[in-house]
Amino acid sequence: MPLATLDSPRPAPLDSTPVRQAGGLRRRLGHPSVFLLVILSAQLMVVLDTTIVNVALPSMQRGLHFSSGGLSWVLNAYILTFGGLLLLGARAGDLLGRRRVFLTGIALFCLSSLTGGLAVTAWMLLAARAVQGVGAALAAPTALSLLTSVFPEGPSRVRAIALYTTVSAAGGATGLVAGGLLTDLVSWRWVMFVNVPIGVVVWLIGRVVIAETERRQGHFDLGGALSSTLGMTGIVLGLVEAGSLGWTRPVTLVPLLAGAGLLGLFLHIETSAEEPILPLRLLAHGVRSTANLSRGLVYAGMYGMFFFLSQFLQDVQRYSPLLAGVAFLPMPASVFLASQLTSRVLVRRLPQRVVMMSGMTVSAIGLVVAAATLQVHTPYAGILPALILVGAGSGVSFVSLTSASLHEVEPADAGAASGLINVSQQLGAALGLAVLVTVFGVVTGHVQLGGHLPATAAAVARVQSAVMGGLHDVFGLGLIFTLSALVLVAVIVRRALAPAGAVATEDAGEEVPVLAESA
């Protein structure tokens, strides 16, 4: 979430003036705690949707007949539009009014969730997930901006942001359990439907309690936002198709070439745009660029583990969706606990470069454990160490990487730089997952993790051997991603950075927690 919204000009205060028709109700709803509940509910929906579908993936694959490569788009369709349009969403709030953009984002999110739950084809679900990402890109940055505009600097803002951070951190774990519970007890469709009643309530109450902010004069860099998002989508599509059809087929080459061309167009647009969505000068700073690239690489390995291990637990070890969701809880829990330890202790005692490298080393050890020990009949006790190590290592590295991504940023670029943090993790996850899906398809000969097993014991053994070989290779490639991030930090980030974990307020020297990213 863009951290620079903390410094945004303060709009008109929350409007609690009673009206004749519903004065009493408006007064009750106008209490700041109701406003905070609206913002926290919206953030929970956005964060929860990055993980709630993970446990439901095998059921979606069977219900809508996804291929292994196509199944990855259930995640990537959301990640790409959310990450690619996040900066544009923040800019839209500034120019059009944050209340209007926030409510538009929530409405899009609800309608697309309903459409996705009603999907009868794979393409219908993927289109709904893409529109969900658009809604999230509009709602998420404006939600934080609205929160900081209503709560003035001081203890009330600290408490509000602490709750916001807690919801962001807990959303991933909540999504895993909720996804498993809904899929197990009702249907995978309810991982989409569940957003509708929550979103409708948020939209209705939000119309009453949220005051519109003052609009600013400026320009949209719509060309930059669309060319970058479509360019990354083309690259990811080409990589996924390469894994199933080969590198020389038109369906692979055309998206790859188009994606590369669109990314080139994006760079050209940013050099001439009056108000670029991504000032290219931000990329010229070695420490910041290294931190963002490293963040994307770490997320690539972590999302790969989520994607493949959720299918392994259900399709190979026959876990129920609920049990698979509960089995994953140690990972987000260790991310949260490790990030708290890092922000409160480690960054106060160790150079941030050391903290970054230590976290990446722990994540790498977790991926080594996963690649070395995962077998068809591996008990959960053998899987648990990898989950905890990858989660803890990621939590340690994310805090210091966030601070490094904002190192020496000029005030005018603070919004774009903080938005780039989320963009790097979302696009890193999408691109990394595409590469891992491609490798898995090539190594296994396109065996479906959720496919029907052959009739003979020998054939079953061959299929299981191919699947396990593919899983070992993708975890090994995830290890290479993480080690690449470690090498980048070791080579480029040579000097100590300012302490991470807290951002000082301007007034009384209080500390505001660094906001947890949606993971």
Secondary structure, DSSP 8 states (H G I E B T S, - for coil): --GGGGGS---S-------TTTHHHHHHHTSHHHHHHHHHHHHHHHHHTTTTTTTTHHHHHHHHT--HHHHHHHHHHHHHHHHHHHHHHHHHHHHH-HHHHHHHHHHHHHHHHHHHHT--SHHHHHHHHHHHHHHHHHHHHHHHHHHHHHS-TTHHHHHHHHHHHHHHHHHHHHHHHHHHHHHHHT-TTHHHHTHHHHHHHHHHHHHHH------------HHHHHHHHHHHHHHHHHHHHHHHH-SSSHHHHHHHHHHHHHHHHHHHHHHH-SS-SS-GGGGG-HHHHHHHHHHHHHHHHHHHHHHHHHHIIIIIS---HHHHHHHHTHHHHHHHHHHHHIIIIIHHHS-HHHHHHHHHHHHHHHHHHHHHH--TT--HHHHHHHHHHHHHHHHHHHHHHHHHHTTT--GGGHHHHHHHHHHHHHHHHHHHHHHHHHHHHHHHTS--TTS---SSHHHHHHHHHHHHHHHHHHHHHHHHHHHHHHHHHHHH--S-----SEEE-SSS--EEE------
